[in-house]
Amino acid sequence: MPSSSPLGILAITTAAPGKQDALRAAQEKLVAETLKEPGCIYYELLQSLEDPRILVFVETWESEELWRAHMSGHAVKRFQASGAGELIQDFILHRLAPVAGGQT
């Protein structure tokens, strides 16, 4: 049974030099698919204004279990099979718990 706490995710990717446009296109497809997945509350891709190689996913999931299902699900598998992982130079992922604030 899924836990009752939402899970926040901050996933920061740095594209390999010259690969940011290809990575962004692949990640945009991943966003479109992921927004339809069970448990996805919020899923947005942002790009740094200072360094366009940095692309950041900001996510909220109903539970860690549903996020883990996403990570082993069809959208992520298609993303990996597309070769998009080869476009990433660095990747940092933070699992986050809500503390204060939220919707306005």
Buried (B, 14 or more C-beta within 10 A) or exposed (E): EBEEEBBBBEBBBBBBEEBBEBBBEBBEBBBEBBEEBEBBEEBEBEBEEEEEBBBBBBBBBBBBBBBEBBEEBEBBEBBEEBEBEEBBEEEEEEEEEEEEEEEE
